[in-house]
Amino acid sequence: MAQEIVLTRFQPYRVPNLFQWSNDGDIAIINNNNNVVVLESTPVSLNPDIHKIHALTDLLVLKRNVLNPSPLLYLQRHQTYDDDVNITDTVMEPQPVSIRWSSKGFSKDQRSQLAVLYNNLQLYIFETGNWNCSLHVNSAIHQLDLEHVTRLPDIQRSRITGFSWAPLVDDVRLDDHHFMAISNGKGEIKLFELFSDKIDVKITIELPSVAGTLEWSPWIQSQGRLVSYLTAITRDNSIHVIKVCLETDGRLISDGQLKQISKKYRGLHANSKWYNWDGKLTFFIVFTKSLKAFVFDSDQISHFELDLQSPLFFHDFELYRMDGLLKLILVESSGDYIRTEFSPAEGFANFEHLNFMINEPTAEDPLYKQLYKIQKMLVQSADPQKLLIAGISMDPTSNVFGILYTKHKLASPVFAKSLAYWKVYFNIVPLRSVKTMELGKLVDYFSGSVINELLPLQYSGSLITQIISMYSLRNKNLYKEFESRIQNLTPFLKNKSNDKSLTTFSQHLRYHLFKDTYVQSLRFLNWFKMDKNNELIQIAARLIITFITDNKITLSNPVDEFILQSFNLISGLNLLPQKDNVVLHNFQHNIDESFDFTNHTSCSSLYSITSKEGHVWSRCAITLLPILSTNIIKDPISGLVALNDFSDYIQSEHQCILVPILQQVCSVSLFTGGTFVS
């Protein structure tokens, strides 16, 4: 069992999707005292000389950020997370009711942003890092109404009742487009593209009544274009679906047809989510006593329903795929636990209703075993306690369960039980047990799961560190076996510099540095010994040099010239003539440094470079420029550093071509996949 993270002065709010993981490993939790708490994970460097399994909390530096939307609208509650609490209440404080992370790349630092909907029907987007409110969506919608000369502003149109981010687009030509759907008090659904300071409405669809929940499906390829579905659950629990297509030029289109797939239902809607089963999109929805599934296959919809045989409110609902089956679990706070299996062809099977307070584990179910183990430890302690589940959530790669729970004494009076919520525990449960796997099967699992899911920018380094450490992957035999397997992959750079499907330089680099299986495998192996840095930078150098020379691009700026000479030397291709006097001017210090690229000893290292004046400078891990500034960012896993501000060398972005491209492409580390930290 991993070490628990304890959240003090914390009271979870009983809503669906109480807490959610981001693609960067951050965790957002709705707190019942009128705010959202973010556990921001910062990757911590691994020491390759230490061989032990680390718990999750050993590898996380947790920063607890309390998000409040706007002090101009409401007097907010202020709270610190130590023994001293300063709380100021007002009558009309807004309560967060829904939280969702965007896909990666929306913020300036290419990380996910958090959208929070409050019970006053206001939707705010918070920027990662400083956690300031970057966009008030209601105000942006109202501003569009004011600019629309053919109609008067309607207050119901700017009241948001539900929202959903569009999922990540797995296409380098489209991953700069970020979409959101909202439902408003006028019974409309609006699909719009988000920019840093505004929105652009693309599609508006009328609903028969106001929707309280929206769920946007993953994108799938269909007839040469990306297709997804947006479901809307209205207040009478009827379910409507809209088909949405994304063209290669970034246009979002829809035929505007609203299809009702389920009539109104008297049960209470608890939770819902989509799942992509090899191109067959399935929508699951949980009501008070019913679990429904709708399978979308080439516009044909199949419907399955499972009677939960219980009046309990199962708002915590997760699903994952294992052994060729989709497994679903529903957890109620007091210990009731339902598990079942699903296939698109046969529907639901193997229904079980258990209680981890009573029933011993009888099947291979890591989450149930962990909950049962925690409860057993609490009951057998000197001061017997009961476990109450506050929420469960699976990380986006479906490898780790996160669980929030509280403990209270069995003999406590009723009023004391509510006080127990002021201390909440967070823990993780790995989905697969390494002890039951053979070495070869473990390699197969990681080559198929981690390489294809974790490393292509799905996570910052922190969560990869956690998973690698939990599975004890710093095993020398495992490293050797995995290293031997990747030798069979297609050699890198074979006929790739002329790939006609990549239309821009940045897309070309991003695709091959973060999508190519061979590069991903090298980056994965780099976690073991940090011995692949030179090979990775050489691959990047060859990509840059071959693209520049093949397309006959001329770069005249001294900074571009320095970067190009550096990559030309490191690539080993020598496609450009090596220059013996490249001069860089540093505007901050008003000094010139000159470099001789015919001297391979002084200029060929990734880590440092020696000028003709005899000065030795550390090099930027993104651009290879010498670092003369203290304004740097660091890849905490590899220890490599990069410039955070290039104003020492560039007074205007238009003066340099390569720096902004490399900054955009390498917003995460080429060497580890981790997020740079300041």
KAGI-V927090 format. One record per pair of residues at least 24 apart in sequence whose C-alpha atoms are under 7 Angstrom apart, sorted by sequence separation. I is the first residue (numbers start at 1). J is the second residue. D is the distance in whole Angstrom. If there is no record, write none. Layout:
i = (I & I)
j = (J & J)
d = (D & D)
This chain:
i = (39 & 40 & 94 & 95 & 160 & 161 & 186 & 187 & 210 & 211 & 238 & 239 & 288 & 385 & 386 & 403 & 39 & 94 & 159 & 160 & 185 & 209 & 210 & 238 & 288 & 384 & 385 & 402 & 403 & 558 & 559 & 38 & 39 & 94 & 158 & 159 & 184 & 238 & 288 & 384 & 402 & 492 & 541 & 558 & 37 & 38 & 157 & 237 & 238 & 401 & 402 & 513 & 541 & 37 & 38 & 156 & 157 & 183 & 236 & 237 & 400 & 401 & 37 & 156 & 157 & 236 & 400 & 401 & 489 & 541 & 542 & 36 & 37 & 156 & 400 & 401 & 541 & 35 & 36 & 399 & 400 & 35 & 237 & 399 & 538 & 565 & 35 & 538 & 509 & 570 & 635 & 638 & 486 & 569 & 637 & 623 & 122 & 123 & 434 & 121 & 122 & 121 & 439 & 443 & 623 & 635 & 121 & 622 & 635 & 622 & 635 & 306 & 634 & 635 & 270 & 304 & 633 & 634 & 270 & 271 & 622 & 633 & 634 & 270 & 633 & 271 & 497 & 632 & 162 & 295 & 497 & 161 & 162 & 163 & 164 & 166 & 169 & 202 & 497 & 161 & 162 & 163 & 164 & 165 & 167 & 205 & 3 & 5 & 162 & 164 & 2 & 3 & 2 & 3 & 334 & 474 & 69 & 333 & 334 & 333 & 397 & 217 & 332 & 333 & 397 & 140 & 215 & 218 & 456 & 566 & 34 & 140 & 220 & 456 & 34 & 35 & 563 & 588 & 34 & 35 & 563 & 587 & 34 & 135 & 367 & 563 & 586 & 587 & 102 & 586 & 67 & 69 & 103 & 585 & 103 & 366 & 455 & 30 & 451 & 451 & 105 & 9 & 106 & 8 & 177 & 316 & 318 & 174 & 316 & 318 & 320 & 22 & 23 & 23 & 15 & 24 & 24 & 23 & 22 & 560 & 559 & 560 & 557 & 560 & 557 & 530 & 536 & 533 & 527 & 526 & 523 & 523 & 506 & 510 & 509 & 506 & 461 & 461 & 462 & 460 & 461 & 460 & 461 & 460 & 457 & 455 & 16 & 16 & 16 & 16 & 173 & 172 & 172 & 19 & 18 & 20 & 23 & 19 & 21 & 12 & 59 & 11 & 56 & 10 & 11 & 10 & 9 & 10 & 8 & 9 & 10 & 8 & 54 & 55 & 7 & 8 & 53 & 54 & 6 & 7 & 53 & 6 & 7 & 43 & 44 & 6 & 43 & 53 & 5 & 6 & 42 & 4 & 5 & 41 & 4 & 5 & 4 & 2 & 2 & 25 & 23 & 24 & 25 & 23 & 24 & 25 & 25 & 48 & 48 & 110 & 109 & 45 & 46 & 44 & 45 & 43 & 44 & 45 & 43)
j = (63 & 64 & 118 & 119 & 184 & 185 & 210 & 211 & 234 & 235 & 262 & 263 & 312 & 409 & 410 & 427 & 64 & 119 & 184 & 185 & 210 & 234 & 235 & 263 & 313 & 409 & 410 & 427 & 428 & 583 & 584 & 64 & 65 & 120 & 184 & 185 & 210 & 264 & 314 & 410 & 428 & 518 & 567 & 584 & 64 & 65 & 184 & 264 & 265 & 428 & 429 & 540 & 568 & 65 & 66 & 184 & 185 & 211 & 264 & 265 & 428 & 429 & 66 & 185 & 186 & 265 & 429 & 430 & 518 & 570 & 571 & 66 & 67 & 186 & 430 & 431 & 571 & 66 & 67 & 430 & 431 & 67 & 269 & 431 & 570 & 597 & 68 & 571 & 543 & 604 & 669 & 672 & 521 & 604 & 672 & 659 & 159 & 160 & 471 & 159 & 160 & 160 & 478 & 482 & 662 & 674 & 161 & 662 & 675 & 663 & 676 & 348 & 676 & 677 & 313 & 347 & 676 & 677 & 314 & 315 & 666 & 677 & 678 & 315 & 678 & 317 & 543 & 678 & 211 & 344 & 546 & 211 & 212 & 213 & 214 & 216 & 219 & 252 & 547 & 212 & 213 & 214 & 215 & 216 & 218 & 256 & 55 & 57 & 214 & 216 & 55 & 56 & 56 & 57 & 388 & 528 & 124 & 388 & 389 & 389 & 453 & 274 & 389 & 390 & 454 & 198 & 273 & 276 & 514 & 624 & 93 & 199 & 279 & 515 & 94 & 95 & 623 & 648 & 95 & 96 & 624 & 648 & 96 & 197 & 429 & 625 & 648 & 649 & 165 & 649 & 131 & 133 & 167 & 649 & 168 & 431 & 520 & 96 & 520 & 521 & 176 & 81 & 178 & 81 & 250 & 391 & 393 & 250 & 392 & 394 & 398 & 101 & 103 & 104 & 97 & 111 & 112 & 112 & 112 & 656 & 656 & 657 & 655 & 658 & 656 & 638 & 671 & 671 & 672 & 672 & 671 & 672 & 661 & 665 & 665 & 665 & 672 & 673 & 674 & 673 & 674 & 674 & 675 & 675 & 673 & 673 & 270 & 271 & 315 & 316 & 507 & 507 & 511 & 391 & 391 & 393 & 396 & 393 & 395 & 390 & 466 & 421 & 466 & 421 & 422 & 422 & 422 & 423 & 422 & 423 & 424 & 423 & 469 & 470 & 423 & 424 & 469 & 470 & 423 & 424 & 470 & 424 & 425 & 461 & 462 & 425 & 462 & 472 & 425 & 426 & 462 & 425 & 426 & 462 & 426 & 427 & 427 & 427 & 428 & 459 & 458 & 459 & 460 & 459 & 460 & 462 & 463 & 528 & 529 & 667 & 667 & 636 & 637 & 636 & 637 & 636 & 637 & 638 & 637)
d = (6 & 7 & 6 & 5 & 4 & 6 & 7 & 7 & 6 & 6 & 5 & 7 & 6 & 4 & 6 & 5 & 5 & 6 & 5 & 6 & 6 & 6 & 6 & 5 & 5 & 6 & 5 & 6 & 6 & 7 & 7 & 6 & 7 & 6 & 7 & 5 & 7 & 4 & 7 & 6 & 5 & 7 & 5 & 6 & 6 & 5 & 6 & 5 & 6 & 5 & 6 & 7 & 7 & 6 & 7 & 7 & 6 & 6 & 5 & 5 & 6 & 5 & 5 & 5 & 5 & 7 & 6 & 6 & 6 & 6 & 5 & 6 & 7 & 5 & 5 & 7 & 5 & 6 & 5 & 6 & 5 & 6 & 7 & 5 & 6 & 7 & 6 & 5 & 7 & 6 & 6 & 7 & 7 & 6 & 7 & 7 & 7 & 7 & 6 & 5 & 6 & 5 & 7 & 6 & 7 & 7 & 6 & 6 & 7 & 7 & 5 & 7 & 5 & 7 & 7 & 6 & 6 & 5 & 7 & 6 & 7 & 5 & 6 & 5 & 4 & 7 & 7 & 6 & 7 & 6 & 6 & 7 & 5 & 7 & 6 & 6 & 7 & 7 & 6 & 5 & 5 & 6 & 6 & 7 & 6 & 6 & 6 & 7 & 6 & 6 & 5 & 7 & 6 & 6 & 5 & 6 & 7 & 5 & 7 & 4 & 6 & 6 & 7 & 6 & 7 & 6 & 7 & 7 & 5 & 7 & 7 & 7 & 6 & 6 & 6 & 7 & 6 & 5 & 5 & 6 & 6 & 5 & 6 & 6 & 6 & 7 & 5 & 6 & 6 & 5 & 7 & 6 & 6 & 6 & 5 & 6 & 6 & 7 & 6 & 6 & 7 & 6 & 7 & 6 & 7 & 6 & 7 & 6 & 6 & 7 & 6 & 6 & 7 & 7 & 7 & 7 & 7 & 7 & 7 & 6 & 7 & 7 & 7 & 6 & 6 & 7 & 7 & 6 & 7 & 7 & 6 & 6 & 6 & 5 & 7 & 6 & 7 & 6 & 7 & 6 & 4 & 4 & 6 & 5 & 6 & 6 & 7 & 6 & 5 & 6 & 7 & 6 & 6 & 7 & 6 & 6 & 7 & 7 & 6 & 7 & 7 & 5 & 6 & 7 & 5 & 5 & 5 & 6 & 6 & 6 & 6 & 5 & 6 & 7 & 6 & 6 & 5 & 7 & 7 & 5 & 6 & 6 & 6 & 6 & 7 & 5 & 4 & 6 & 6 & 6 & 6 & 6 & 5 & 7 & 6 & 6 & 5 & 7 & 7 & 6 & 5 & 5 & 7 & 5 & 5 & 7 & 6 & 7 & 6 & 6 & 7 & 5 & 6 & 6 & 4 & 6 & 6 & 7 & 7)
